[in-house]
Amino acid sequence: MGGAARWWLHGSLEALSKGLAARGGKLILRRGASDKVIPDFIQESGARSISWNRCYEPAAVTRDTVVKTGLKAGGIEAESFNGALLFEPWELRTQSGSFFKVFTPFCRTGLKMPSPRTPIPAPGNLNGHKGSLASDTLESWGLRPTKPDWAGGLREAWTPGEEAALTRLTTFHEETISEYVEDRDTPGEAGTSRLSPYLAFGEISPHQVWHYAARQEPARGVTGFMRQIMWREFCAHLLYHAPKMPRTPLREEFASFPWRRDPSALAAWKHGQTGYPIVDAGMRELWHTGWMHNRVRMVTASFLVKHLLISWRSGEKWFWDTLVDADLANNAANWQWVAGCGTDAAPYFRIFNPVLQGEKFDAGGAYVRRWVPELKNLADAWLHKPWEAPHAELQAAGIVMGETYPLPIVDHKTARTRALFAFAQMRSG
């Protein structure tokens, strides 16, 4: 688990503990090998059955199978349920019976399925265990950073827990979803739901999100929002059927792609020092808040794999460590989509121009000015290409290119030509 996710897990478990206590229950924390810790705990507590919500990551599937087999062999009733997805990964199939590799027919099929189950309300009271059971303290798990404490921005931006998730869901639908189609690609606007970390940690289920949206008055944004929920399903569907996806390109020819090793360029990208304002704004937002706007995720990822020719695996690893919504299926599938090596992926030769992306989706400059404050006084005409600004404009804005803000680490036209040549090399074998 990455550093940002570990921070979230602490807050999530803290909130869960309080929620259980308010209903008469108690959260017990143990760590160790699941196939040992769980049977030991069952014996201590006198439980006769155990149930849990399924995980679909390859390692989790293996782990849960081992645990369930061992429990049943010991006479313990063990049941697992689907709490993380609208549909089981094996439920949606093509007409030929294979798994979907293209999103649009997958989404169309899912939307035609019977409505996902309706969630029941949380219990008012829990008949918890009355005896004394040993538990680790949450602090002993060391999930939060100490020195240095880099999580200040995360604390400002997020409140983990089920209560916060439900509040965000209702706020999104009451204030935002009607403008979702227009605003979801504008990073300077609060146009997205920001529910992803709550979904990733199971603090809200996709069933709750789905049925809450379905109950609302028809709004232009509801269908578009539901497609995003279906994209999350599609990523999980792909990982289940292609378990090597986090490390292996789904398009086999990309195994021979001539990626470059460039530690200094990778470091500049990670820390928002590429010289391209929209890219730098996104990477700084990520580091400060543990989250990045979806449109900017695509732009920053494209810059890494196409402008810098650095493997998508390096970006996937950085996002895994810095995102509070880090999810194995989403992370791998989306990086492969941007890199062109996944199923139903964006073609590799489609190379985002970071200047045009900034001018189109951050036309007023609100996003860049927030996260790249050294450019805040520059006129809109030059904000996304400050290296082209006249000297007088730079001087008036207090900018010295190469000192107060970096020059571009790569020229767009040169990088585009290099990327297309690398792609041609791969295709020629």
C-alpha positions in Angstrom: 0.0 0.0 0.0 1.3 3.4 -0.9 2.0 6.2 1.5 -1.1 8.3 0.7 -3.4 5.2 1.0 -1.8 4.3 4.3 -2.7 7.7 5.6 -6.3 7.3 4.4 -6.5 3.8 5.9 -5.6 5.2 9.4 -8.5 7.7 9.1 -10.8 5.2 7.7 -10.2 2.7 10.5 -10.5 5.5 13.0 -13.9 6.5 11.6 -15.1 2.8 11.4 -14.1 2.2 15.1 -16.2 5.2 16.2 -19.1 4.2 14.0 -19.1 0.6 15.5 -18.7 1.9 19.0 -21.8 4.1 18.6 -23.8 1.0 17.7 -22.5 -1.2 20.5 -19.7 -2.9 18.5 -16.0 -2.8 18.7 -13.3 -2.9 16.0 -10.5 -5.4 16.7 -7.2 -4.9 14.9 -4.8 -7.7 14.2 -2.0 -8.1 11.8 -0.3 -11.1 10.3 -0.9 -13.9 7.9 -4.6 -14.1 7.2 -4.7 -17.9 7.2 -3.3 -17.9 10.8 -4.7 -14.7 12.3 -8.4 -15.3 11.3 -8.6 -18.9 12.6 -6.9 -17.9 15.9 -9.4 -15.0 16.3 -12.4 -17.3 15.6 -11.2 -19.7 18.3 -10.7 -16.9 20.8 -14.1 -15.3 20.1 -16.1 -18.5 19.8 -17.5 -17.4 16.4 -19.2 -20.1 14.4 -19.3 -18.3 11.1 -17.4 -15.5 9.2 -18.4 -13.4 6.3 -16.6 -10.7 4.3 -16.8 -8.7 1.1 -14.8 -10.0 -1.8 -11.7 -8.3 -3.2 -10.8 -9.0 -6.8 -7.1 -8.3 -7.0 -5.1 -11.4 -8.0 -3.3 -11.7 -4.6 -6.5 -11.1 -2.7 -8.4 -13.8 -4.7 -5.6 -16.3 -3.8 -5.6 -15.2 -0.2 -9.3 -15.4 0.3 -9.5 -18.8 -1.4 -6.9 -20.2 1.0 -8.6 -18.7 4.0 -12.1 -19.9 3.0 -10.9 -23.4 2.2 -9.1 -23.7 5.6 -12.1 -22.4 7.6 -14.5 -24.8 5.9 -12.2 -27.6 6.6 -12.3 -26.6 10.2 -16.1 -26.7 10.3 -16.5 -22.9 10.2 -19.2 -21.4 8.0 -17.4 -19.0 5.6 -19.2 -16.8 3.1 -18.0 -13.9 0.9 -20.2 -11.4 -0.8 -19.9 -8.7 -3.5 -19.8 -5.3 -1.9 -17.3 -3.6 -4.1 -18.8 -3.8 -7.6 -22.1 -3.5 -9.3 -21.6 -6.7 -11.2 -19.4 -9.7 -10.6 -16.5 -9.8 -13.1 -17.9 -13.0 -14.5 -21.4 -11.8 -15.0 -21.0 -9.6 -18.0 -20.0 -11.5 -21.1 -19.9 -10.9 -24.9 -22.2 -12.9 -27.1 -19.4 -15.4 -27.8 -19.0 -15.9 -24.0 -15.6 -14.2 -23.6 -14.9 -11.3 -21.4 -15.2 -7.7 -22.8 -12.1 -6.0 -24.0 -13.9 -2.8 -25.3 -15.6 -0.4 -22.9 -18.6 0.7 -25.0 -20.3 -2.7 -25.4 -19.4 -3.5 -21.8 -21.1 -0.4 -20.6 -24.1 -0.9 -22.9 -24.5 -4.5 -21.6 -24.2 -3.4 -18.0 -26.8 -0.6 -18.3 -29.2 -3.2 -19.7 -28.8 -5.6 -16.8 -31.4 -5.7 -14.0 -30.8 -2.9 -11.6 -28.0 -3.7 -9.1 -29.3 -4.7 -5.6 -30.7 -1.9 -3.4 -28.5 -1.3 -0.3 -30.2 -1.8 3.1 -29.8 0.8 5.8 -27.0 0.5 8.3 -28.1 -1.3 11.5 -29.0 0.9 14.5 -27.4 -1.5 17.0 -24.9 -4.3 16.9 -24.9 -7.3 19.3 -21.2 -7.2 19.7 -18.9 -9.7 21.5 -19.2 -9.2 25.3 -15.9 -10.6 26.3 -12.4 -9.2 26.2 -10.5 -9.6 23.0 -7.0 -8.4 22.4 -6.5 -5.8 19.8 -3.6 -3.8 18.3 -3.8 -0.1 18.7 -4.2 1.8 15.5 -1.2 4.0 16.3 1.0 0.9 16.5 0.5 0.2 12.9 2.4 3.3 11.9 0.2 4.2 9.0 0.6 8.0 9.3 3.9 9.8 8.5 5.8 11.3 11.3 9.1 12.9 10.3 8.8 14.5 7.9 5.0 14.9 8.1 4.1 15.3 4.5 0.3 14.8 5.0 -0.7 18.4 5.8 -2.3 18.8 2.4 -4.2 15.6 2.7 -5.7 16.6 6.0 -6.8 19.9 4.4 -8.4 18.2 1.5 -10.0 15.1 2.9 -12.0 13.5 5.7 -12.0 9.7 5.5 -14.9 7.7 6.7 -18.5 6.6 5.8 -20.1 9.8 7.1 -17.9 12.0 5.0 -18.6 9.8 1.9 -22.3 10.1 2.2 -22.0 13.9 2.7 -19.9 14.1 -0.4 -22.4 12.0 -2.4 -25.4 14.2 -1.4 -23.5 17.4 -2.0 -22.4 16.3 -5.5 -25.9 15.5 -6.5 -27.5 18.6 -5.0 -24.9 21.1 -6.2 -22.8 19.6 -9.1 -24.3 16.8 -11.1 -26.5 19.0 -13.3 -23.4 20.7 -14.7 -21.3 17.5 -14.7 -21.2 17.2 -18.5 -19.8 20.7 -18.9 -17.6 20.9 -15.8 -16.1 17.4 -15.5 -13.2 18.2 -17.8 -12.4 21.6 -16.2 -9.9 21.1 -13.4 -10.3 24.6 -12.1 -14.0 23.8 -11.3 -15.3 21.5 -8.6 -17.1 19.5 -11.3 -16.4 15.9 -10.3 -17.8 13.8 -7.4 -14.4 13.1 -5.7 -15.9 9.9 -4.4 -13.0 7.7 -5.7 -11.1 7.2 -2.4 -14.3 6.4 -0.6 -15.2 3.8 -3.2 -11.6 2.4 -3.1 -11.8 1.9 0.7 -15.3 0.6 0.8 -16.7 3.5 2.8 -19.4 3.8 0.2 -20.5 1.2 -2.2 -21.2 1.6 -5.9 -24.7 0.3 -5.2 -25.3 3.3 -2.9 -23.9 5.6 -5.5 -25.9 4.0 -8.3 -29.3 4.0 -6.6 -28.8 7.5 -5.2 -28.2 8.7 -8.7 -31.2 6.7 -10.1 -33.6 8.3 -7.5 -32.7 11.9 -8.5 -34.7 14.0 -10.9 -33.4 13.4 -14.4 -30.4 15.6 -14.9 -28.0 15.9 -17.9 -25.1 14.7 -15.8 -26.6 11.5 -14.4 -25.9 9.4 -17.5 -22.4 10.7 -17.9 -21.7 10.1 -14.2 -23.0 6.5 -14.4 -20.7 5.8 -17.3 -17.8 6.8 -15.1 -19.0 4.2 -12.5 -19.2 1.7 -15.3 -15.6 2.5 -16.3 -14.5 1.6 -12.8 -16.4 -1.7 -13.3 -14.6 -2.2 -16.6 -11.2 -1.8 -15.0 -12.0 -4.4 -12.3 -13.4 -6.7 -15.1 -10.1 -6.4 -17.0 -8.0 -7.1 -14.0 -10.0 -10.2 -13.0 -9.6 -11.7 -16.4 -6.1 -10.4 -17.1 -4.4 -10.6 -13.7 -1.0 -9.7 -15.1 -2.2 -6.3 -16.2 -0.4 -4.2 -13.5 3.0 -5.3 -14.8 2.4 -6.6 -18.4 1.0 -4.7 -21.4 -2.2 -6.2 -22.6 -1.1 -5.6 -26.2 1.8 -8.0 -26.4 3.7 -5.9 -29.0 4.4 -3.2 -26.4 6.7 -5.6 -24.6 9.4 -4.5 -27.0 8.6 -0.7 -26.9 11.9 1.2 -26.6 11.3 3.0 -23.3 14.0 5.4 -22.1 15.6 5.4 -18.6 15.9 9.1 -17.6 16.0 9.6 -13.8 16.3 13.4 -13.9 13.3 13.8 -16.3 11.3 11.4 -14.1 12.1 13.4 -11.0 11.1 16.7 -12.8 7.8 15.1 -13.7 7.1 13.7 -10.2 7.8 17.1 -8.6 6.0 19.3 -11.1 9.1 20.9 -12.6 8.7 20.0 -16.3 8.2 23.6 -17.5 4.7 22.8 -18.9 2.2 24.5 -16.5 -0.7 22.2 -16.8 1.5 19.2 -16.2 3.2 20.8 -13.3 -0.1 21.9 -11.8 -1.4 18.4 -11.9 1.7 16.8 -10.3 1.7 19.4 -7.5 -2.0 18.9 -6.8 -1.3 15.2 -6.6 1.6 15.6 -4.1 -0.3 18.1 -2.0 -3.8 16.5 -1.9 -3.2 12.9 -2.8 -5.6 13.3 -5.7 -5.6 14.7 -9.3 -8.4 15.8 -11.6 -9.2 13.1 -14.2 -8.5 15.2 -17.3 -5.1 16.3 -15.8 -4.3 12.6 -15.0 -4.5 11.9 -18.7 -2.4 14.9 -19.6 0.3 14.2 -17.1 0.4 10.5 -17.9 0.6 11.2 -21.6 3.5 13.6 -21.0 5.4 10.9 -19.2 5.0 8.1 -21.7 5.0 10.1 -24.9 7.0 13.3 -24.3 9.6 11.7 -22.1 9.3 8.1 -23.4 9.4 6.8 -19.8 7.5 3.5 -19.2 4.0 3.7 -17.9 5.1 1.3 -15.1 7.1 4.2 -13.6 4.0 6.4 -13.6 1.8 3.7 -12.3 4.2 3.2 -9.4 4.3 6.9 -8.5 0.5 7.2 -8.6 0.2 4.1 -6.5 2.3 5.8 -3.8 0.8 9.2 -3.9 -3.0 8.7 -4.7 -5.4 8.4 -1.8 -7.7 6.6 -4.3 -5.0 4.2 -5.4 -6.8 1.1 -6.8 -4.9 -1.7 -8.5 -7.4 -2.2 -11.4 -8.0 1.5 -12.1 -4.4 2.4 -11.8 -3.1 -0.3 -14.2 -6.0 -0.1 -16.7 -5.8 3.7 -17.0 -2.0 3.8 -17.4 -2.2 1.2 -20.1 -5.1 3.2 -21.7 -2.9 6.3 -21.9 0.2 4.4 -23.0 -1.8 2.7 -25.8 -0.9 -0.8 -24.7 -4.2 -1.8 -23.1 -7.4 -3.0 -24.5 -9.6 -0.4 -26.0 -6.8 2.1 -25.4 -6.1 5.5 -26.8 -3.8 5.1 -29.8 -0.2 5.7 -29.0 0.1 8.1 -31.8 -2.5 10.4 -30.2 -0.1 12.7 -28.4 -1.6 15.4 -26.2 -0.1 18.9 -26.7 0.1 20.1 -23.1 -0.2 23.8 -24.2 -3.4 23.2 -26.1 -4.8 21.0 -23.3 -4.1 23.8 -20.8 -5.6 26.5 -23.1 -8.7 24.3 -23.7 -9.5 23.0 -20.3 -8.0 25.7 -18.1 -8.8 28.7 -20.3 -9.1 31.1 -17.4 -6.0 29.8 -15.7 -7.7 29.1 -12.4 -6.1 25.7 -12.0 -2.6 26.6 -13.0 -2.6 29.8 -10.9 -3.6 27.8 -7.9 -1.0 25.1 -8.2 1.8 27.0 -10.0 1.6 30.3 -8.1 4.9 31.5 -9.5 3.0 32.1 -12.7 -0.1 33.6 -11.2 0.6 37.2 -12.4 1.1 36.2 -16.0 -1.5 37.1 -18.6 -3.8 34.3 -19.9 -2.3 34.5 -23.3 1.1 33.3 -22.0 0.1 31.3 -18.9 0.3 27.9 -20.6 3.4 28.7 -22.6 5.4 31.2 -20.4 8.7 30.5 -22.4 7.1 32.3 -25.3 6.0 35.4 -23.3 7.7 38.7 -24.2 10.4 39.8 -21.7 8.4 42.7 -20.6 5.4 40.4 -19.7 7.7 38.1 -17.7 9.3 41.0 -16.0 6.0 42.5 -15.0 4.8 39.2 -13.6 8.1 38.7 -11.6 9.1 35.6 -13.6 12.6 34.7 -14.6 12.5 31.6 -16.9 14.9 29.0 -15.8 15.1 30.4 -12.3 11.7 31.2 -10.8 10.1 28.7 -13.2 11.8 26.0 -15.3 12.1 26.1 -19.0 10.5 23.1 -20.7 12.5 20.0 -20.2 11.6 18.8 -23.7 10.3 20.6 -26.8 6.8 19.4 -27.8 7.5 19.0 -31.5 10.8 17.2 -30.9 9.2 14.9 -28.4 6.3 14.1 -30.6 8.6 13.2 -33.5 10.7 11.0 -31.2 7.6 9.3 -29.8 6.2 8.5 -33.2 9.6 7.1 -34.3 9.7 4.9 -31.2 6.2 3.6 -32.0 7.3 2.9 -35.6 10.4 1.0 -34.3 8.2 -1.2 -32.1 5.8 -1.9 -35.0 8.6 -2.8 -37.3 10.0 -5.3 -34.8 
